[in-house]
Structure formats: C-alpha cells, structure tokens
C-alpha cells in the first residue's frame, strides 16, 4: 500500500518538475538578449524570476509614471474596460506604490481604499 502511494507521489513530482522545466524554457525564450547574460547557470524557475526581478526592475521615475497612468485609468471608471480589470487596477496601484521609495500621497493603501469605497 505504501509503495503504491510512493509511486503515485513520485509520478506527480516528475510531472510537476517537467512542467517547471518547460515553463523555464518558455521564460528563456521570451527574455530579451540583453538580459540573458544575467541568467547564466540559473536552472530553477525561482532563481530565474528572482534574478530578473533584480536586473529588469523599472526605475523609480518609470514606476511613478506607471502609477500615475493607472490612476488616470481608474478615474475613468469601468466604461472603457471590464469591471474586473477596473477593480484590479486598485490592487495594481497599491502594489506598485509600495515599491516606490518616495510614495505618492494619493497612492497610499488607505487613500485608495477610501477612493474605492
């Protein structure tokens, strides 16, 4: 009985591992050539994503502009976008504003929640 359970768990593990390697290969295929040098000798998906987050992170000015652009979209309301995308903007604004070194006053978690309510 335990051996059958072990075999099932091992097969599941092998399938998951193959999917992760496939996903890592897809990720390598979509990365630009200027970032491939940073990913040498990285094989696990976690290490690849972690390294990309370090080197391909947008600058503070670009991140601030992204937050401001999202504010403009959010103020339009769900007219030109689906309701789901419009609601997702609140979460995106909060996540991006947390990465800003100098936060925007209107992009704090509390002010966004108040604006939503």
Secondary structure, DSSP 8 states (H G I E B T S, - for coil): -HHHHHHHHHHHHHHHHHHHHHHHHHHHHHS-HHHHGGGTT--SHHHHHHHHHHHS---HHHHHHHHHHHHHHHHH-TTSS-HHHHHHHHHHHHHHHHH-SS--GGGSHHHHHHHH-
